[in-house]
């Protein structure tokens, strides 16, 4: 029993370490030019997963079947090198996090996660001060900064809704939001905002305190909305005077002031969406494959940058059913889950992954999406375990009476 508790404790810590390894060892990677510590952690995680003694069959079968399906699509792909690289990243970033969570403890994950998120927060600030944030694709650009900072904010948000050091963690959350606004990307701003709002709406019952909080946030939003142009002009003027460039702020203020349209400021996503929309309109909802976007864009884009389009392209008409099932899982979970730790993890990973994946990347390589699924499936594991325990207890009593 003691050994099993130590295993859970170690795997809970390893789960969080895997999640934050990129951010924590960012200074090392920028200085030495390699990700050796992260690679070592990946190897340790693989051995840890292989040593898992007992997991729910359903939780294991689903990702294994999907992995086989993904391998099948990769073999059929016209660009096998690209497809196989996606498959490898899916294993590294998706499957490892998914399986490691299954043998972890929610409360321990939150406790370890908060501590490591503080370390990650400091590591990101250290990297910002000594290496700077680049605008081009590289080891530490505005996208990387925003993603890592938003990930740290996840556990700040959880601690706020657990009522732990609310003022301190709310301050950290605001600081992270402002830093993302200045140095990061727009998607990560939405991620931090959506995590807070989703937890506020669905974490517990609708109380008077929650009503006041929503009223306060709506009041701030209304004030900003009616003075948005003046605020945008002020920010743009200050940045010009200071001689500073912020990709995120420039894009946002340009749209507000009418210097750019939403489409022109979408970094090419409107081109991808139009291509997919036209093909679906003409060819219907069917299986387009893992390399569809890469093929039609002639290597200019890798992903659809939208999770719903991603699922439709990957599964065809069955993708509609998958989206429906995920919706059912979400509302079932928030309705019946009474474990506050598990519920907060579920809400934060859901809002993080779906907000980010609505505008960026692909669900195949997004760890938070697979963690969201793993947390959701863990509820089924609990129900099955309780049923097995109940049946064994009844069977034991029956056998005992039979012997008498």
Residue, then its C-alpha position, 0 to 999 in steps of 0.5 A: x500500500x505504501x509502495x503504491x502511494x509512493x508510485x502515485x506521488x512520483x507519477x503525479x510529480x513526473x506528470x507535472x514535470x513533463x508538462x512544465x519541462x519546456x518552460x522550466x528548462x528554457x534558459x538551459x535550452x537557449x544557452x546550450x542550444x539543446x533540450x537534453x533535460x527535456x529528452x531525459x524526462x521523456x525517457x523517464x516518463x516512457x519507463x514510468x508509463x510502462x511500469x503502470x500496473x492497473x488502468x481502466x481498459x477503456x482509457x487505454x483502448x481509445x488512444x491505442x485505436x486512434x494511434x493505429x488509425x493515425x499510423x494508417x493515415x500516415x502510411x497513406x499520406x503523400x508526404x510520409x515524412x511530414x505525416x510521420x513527424x506529426x505521429x512522433x510529436x503526437x506520441x511525445x506531446x499527446x500520448x505521454x501526458x495522457x497515459x501518465x495522468x491515468x496513474x496520478x492523483x489530482x490533489x498532488x498534481x495541483x500541489x506540485x503543479x502550482x510549485x512548478x508553475x512558479x518555477x516556470x514563471x521565473x524561468x520565463x522571466x529570466x529568459x525574457x530578461x537575458x535572451x529577449x523574445x524574438x518575432x520570428x520562428x525560433x526557440x523563444x519567440x512571441x508564441x513560445x512566450x505566450x504559450x508558456x506563460x499561459x500554462x503557468x497561469x493555469x495553476x494560478x487560476x486553480x489556486x484562486x478558485x480553491x481559495x488559496x492565497x487569492x490576492x497573491x495568485x490573482x496578482x500573478x495572473x494579472x501580471x502574466x496577462x499583461x506580460x502576454x499582452x506585451x510580449x506574447x500572442x493574442x491566442x494566449x491572452x484568450x486562453x488566460x481569460x477563458x480559463x478564468x471565465x469557465x472556472x467562474x461559470x462552471x466550478x460551483x453553483x451560481x452564488x451571489x458572490x459569483x453574480x457580483x464577480x460576473x457583474x464586475x467583469x461585465x462592467x469593466x468590459x462595457x467601460x473598455x468597449x465604449x472607450x476602446x478607440x481612445x485606449x488603443x490610440x493611447x497605447x499606440x502613442x505610448x509605444x511609439x514614444x518609448x520606441x517599443x514594438x509589441x506584435x500582439x498590441x500592434x495587431x489588436x490596436x490596428x484592428x480596433x482603429x481600422x488600420x487592419x481587418x480581422x482577416x488581414x491580421x489573422x496571420x494567414x488563417x483566413x486563407x486556410x479557412x477559406x480553402x477548407x470551407x470551399x473544399x468541404x462545400x464542393x466535396x462534402x464532409x469526408x476524410x481528407x487525411x492528416x496532410x490535407x492542409x500541408x498538401x493544398x497549401x504546398x507546404x506553406x501551412x501545416x495545420x488547419x489551426x482550428x480544432x473543429x476543422x481538424x476533427x472533420x478533416x481527420x474523421x470525415x462525417x464521423x467527426x460530427x459525432x466525435x464533437x457531439x460526444x465531447x460536448x456530452x462528456x463536458x456537460x456530464x462531467x461538470x454536472x456529476x463530478x463532485x471532486x473539486x480538484x478533478x473538476x478544476x483540472x478538467x475545466x482548466x485543461x478544457x478551456x486552455x486546449x479548446x481556446x488555443x486550438x480554435x486559433x492555433x496548432x492541432x489537437x494531435x500535438x497539444x498536451x492539454x487536449x489529451x490531458x483534458x480527455x484523460x481527466x474526462x475518461x478518469x471519471x469512467x475509471x472511478x465508476x468502474x472501480x467502484x462497481x468492481x469493488x461493490x460486486x466483489x464485496x457482494x460476491x464475498x458475502x455470498x460465498x461466506x454465507x454459502x460456506x456457513 
